[in-house]
Amino acid sequence: PISLSDDWTIGGERDYITLLQEAKSRGIPILATVWSPPAWMKTNNDVTHGGKVIVGYEDEFAEYIVIWLKALRDYYGIDVDYLSIQNEPDVNEVWETCLYSGSEIRDMIKVVGSRLALEGLNVKLYSPDIGWPNGFNSRVDPICNDPVAKNYLETLTRSEEHTSELQSHSFISYAVFCLKKKKNKLTIIYLHGFTPHH
């Protein structure tokens, strides 16, 4: 069992837990997105204003993910079905953010995917949703060109608020090509999630 300290919160609000429990009781899959690692894991020592995961802390980040997923499962009866390890890795803002290049997100997917498999956690990874259309290929190409990283992904994602219809069709075609799935079998996800805080 996991021992949680008094300052541990999941999603920041108790209402999130109730909502997730209700969703699971109705058979609705749970999709979660990390918006920022803890400040002490980051180069800027801040959960906001971008920053990056400190080199050498990748395994710590994977451990953090595992603890969070197990806490949701063991304490609240919530199994997460899908997980993105970073919301909008190309965005530096005043809210919770963390920056990743394409190669950095590729390598982190491999670290986290390997750890989830080791722990026996049946959580499917989806690619980080890219905030801006011109940041998509630079961050997804390294994943799609790496057979190990690509194998951990269930689907590709992107934010839609800055995306034209033409770009959306192009994205779907790219996702089919990358993940080698038939179009009618491919899950396309557009969403935002919540940040686990500690």
C-alpha positions as CSV (number, residue, x, y, z in Angstrom):
1,P,0.0,0.0,0.0
2,I,1.0,3.6,-0.6
3,S,1.4,6.0,2.3
4,L,0.1,9.4,1.4
5,S,1.1,12.5,3.3
6,D,-1.4,15.1,4.5
7,D,-0.5,17.5,1.7
8,W,-1.2,15.0,-1.1
9,T,-4.0,16.0,-3.3
10,I,-5.2,14.5,-6.6
11,G,-6.6,17.0,-9.0
12,G,-6.6,19.7,-6.4
13,E,-10.3,19.2,-5.6
14,R,-12.3,16.4,-3.9
15,D,-15.0,16.9,-6.5
16,Y,-12.7,15.4,-9.1
17,I,-12.6,12.2,-7.2
18,T,-16.4,12.0,-7.0
19,L,-16.7,12.7,-10.7
20,L,-14.2,10.1,-11.7
21,Q,-15.8,7.5,-9.4
22,E,-19.2,8.2,-11.0
23,A,-17.6,7.9,-14.5
24,K,-16.1,4.6,-13.7
25,S,-19.4,3.3,-12.3
26,R,-20.9,4.1,-15.7
27,G,-18.2,2.3,-17.6
28,I,-16.7,5.6,-19.0
29,P,-12.9,5.4,-19.7
30,I,-10.7,7.7,-17.6
31,L,-8.2,9.8,-19.6
32,A,-5.6,11.7,-17.6
33,T,-3.0,14.3,-18.5
34,V,-0.1,15.5,-16.4
35,W,0.3,19.3,-16.7
36,S,3.5,19.6,-14.8
37,P,5.9,17.4,-12.8
38,P,6.6,18.6,-9.3
39,A,8.7,21.8,-9.1
40,W,11.7,19.9,-7.5
41,M,12.0,17.8,-10.6
42,K,12.2,20.8,-13.0
43,T,15.0,23.1,-14.1
44,N,13.0,26.2,-13.1
45,N,11.9,24.8,-9.7
46,D,8.4,25.9,-10.6
47,V,5.3,24.0,-11.9
48,T,4.4,27.0,-14.1
49,H,6.4,28.9,-16.7
50,G,7.7,26.0,-18.7
51,G,10.9,24.6,-17.5
52,K,12.1,21.0,-18.2
53,V,12.5,17.8,-16.3
54,I,16.0,17.8,-14.9
55,V,18.3,15.4,-16.7
56,G,18.6,12.3,-14.4
57,Y,15.2,12.7,-12.9
58,E,13.4,10.7,-15.6
59,D,13.0,7.6,-13.4
60,E,11.8,9.8,-10.5
61,F,9.1,11.2,-12.8
62,A,8.1,7.6,-13.8
63,E,7.9,6.7,-10.1
64,Y,5.8,9.8,-9.4
65,I,3.3,8.6,-12.2
66,V,3.2,5.1,-10.7
67,I,2.5,6.4,-7.2
68,W,-0.3,8.7,-8.5
69,L,-1.9,5.9,-10.5
70,K,-1.8,3.4,-7.7
71,A,-3.2,6.0,-5.2
72,L,-6.2,6.6,-7.5
73,R,-6.7,2.8,-7.7
74,D,-6.0,1.7,-4.2
75,Y,-7.5,4.6,-2.2
76,Y,-10.4,5.7,-4.5
77,G,-11.1,2.7,-6.7
78,I,-10.3,4.6,-9.9
79,D,-8.3,2.8,-12.6
80,V,-7.0,5.3,-15.2
81,D,-7.4,3.9,-18.7
82,Y,-5.4,6.4,-20.7
83,L,-2.5,8.7,-19.8
84,S,-0.5,11.5,-21.4
85,I,2.7,12.3,-19.6
86,Q,2.5,16.0,-20.6
87,N,-0.2,18.5,-21.6
88,E,1.0,20.7,-24.5
89,P,4.8,20.2,-24.3
90,D,5.4,23.0,-26.7
91,V,3.7,25.7,-24.5
92,N,5.3,28.0,-21.9
93,E,2.6,29.7,-19.8
94,V,1.7,31.1,-16.4
95,W,-0.3,27.9,-15.6
96,E,1.2,24.5,-15.1
97,T,3.5,23.7,-18.0
98,C,6.6,21.7,-18.8
99,L,8.6,21.9,-22.1
100,Y,9.8,18.9,-24.0
101,S,11.5,18.6,-27.4
102,G,10.6,15.7,-29.7
103,S,13.5,13.6,-28.6
104,E,12.9,14.4,-24.9
105,I,9.2,13.4,-25.1
106,R,10.1,10.3,-27.0
107,D,12.6,9.2,-24.4
108,M,10.2,10.0,-21.5
109,I,7.5,7.9,-23.1
110,K,10.0,5.0,-23.2
111,V,10.9,5.4,-19.5
112,V,7.3,5.8,-18.3
113,G,6.0,3.0,-20.6
114,S,8.6,0.6,-19.4
115,R,7.9,1.4,-15.8
116,L,4.1,1.0,-16.3
117,A,4.7,-2.4,-17.9
118,L,7.0,-3.4,-15.0
119,E,4.4,-2.5,-12.4
120,G,1.7,-4.4,-14.3
121,L,-0.4,-1.2,-14.7
122,N,-2.7,-1.6,-17.7
123,V,-2.7,2.1,-18.6
124,K,-2.5,3.0,-22.3
125,L,-0.3,6.0,-23.2
126,Y,-1.4,8.6,-25.7
127,S,0.9,11.2,-27.1
128,P,1.0,14.7,-25.6
129,D,-1.5,17.0,-27.1
130,I,0.5,19.6,-29.0
131,G,-0.7,23.2,-28.3
132,W,0.2,24.7,-31.7
133,P,0.0,23.1,-35.2
134,N,3.5,24.1,-36.1
135,G,4.8,22.2,-33.1
136,F,3.2,18.9,-33.9
137,N,5.6,17.2,-36.3
138,S,8.7,18.2,-34.5
139,R,7.5,16.5,-31.4
140,V,5.7,13.5,-32.9
141,D,8.1,12.5,-35.7
142,P,10.8,11.3,-33.2
143,I,8.1,9.1,-31.5
144,C,6.8,7.7,-34.8
145,N,10.3,7.0,-36.0
146,D,11.2,5.0,-32.8
147,P,9.7,1.5,-32.8
148,V,10.0,1.2,-29.0
149,A,8.4,4.5,-28.2
150,K,5.7,4.0,-30.8
151,N,4.9,0.6,-29.4
152,Y,3.9,2.2,-26.1
153,L,1.4,4.5,-27.7
154,E,-2.3,3.7,-28.1
155,T,-3.1,6.9,-30.0
156,L,-1.9,10.4,-31.1
157,T,-3.5,13.5,-29.8
158,R,-3.5,17.2,-30.4
159,S,-5.3,20.4,-29.2
160,E,-7.9,21.6,-31.6
161,E,-8.4,25.3,-30.6
162,H,-5.7,26.5,-33.1
163,T,-6.3,23.9,-35.8
164,S,-8.0,24.3,-39.2
165,E,-10.2,21.6,-40.8
166,L,-7.5,20.9,-43.3
167,Q,-4.9,20.4,-40.5
168,S,-7.3,18.1,-38.7
169,H,-7.6,15.8,-41.8
170,S,-3.8,15.9,-42.2
171,F,-3.4,14.9,-38.5
172,I,-5.8,11.9,-38.9
173,S,-3.9,10.7,-41.9
174,Y,-0.6,11.1,-40.1
175,A,-1.9,9.2,-37.0
176,V,-3.1,6.3,-39.2
177,F,0.4,6.2,-40.9
178,C,2.3,6.5,-37.6
179,L,0.4,3.9,-35.6
180,K,-0.4,1.6,-38.6
181,K,-4.0,1.4,-37.7
182,K,-7.0,1.4,-40.0
183,K,-8.9,4.7,-39.9
184,N,-12.0,3.2,-38.5
185,K,-10.1,1.5,-35.7
186,L,-8.0,4.6,-34.7
187,T,-8.9,6.6,-31.7
188,I,-8.4,10.4,-32.1
189,I,-8.5,12.2,-28.8
190,Y,-8.8,16.0,-28.2
191,L,-8.8,16.9,-24.5
192,H,-7.3,18.5,-21.5
193,G,-6.8,16.8,-18.2
194,F,-5.8,17.7,-14.6
195,T,-2.5,17.8,-12.8
196,P,-1.7,15.6,-9.8
197,H,0.0,17.7,-7.2
198,H,2.1,16.8,-4.2
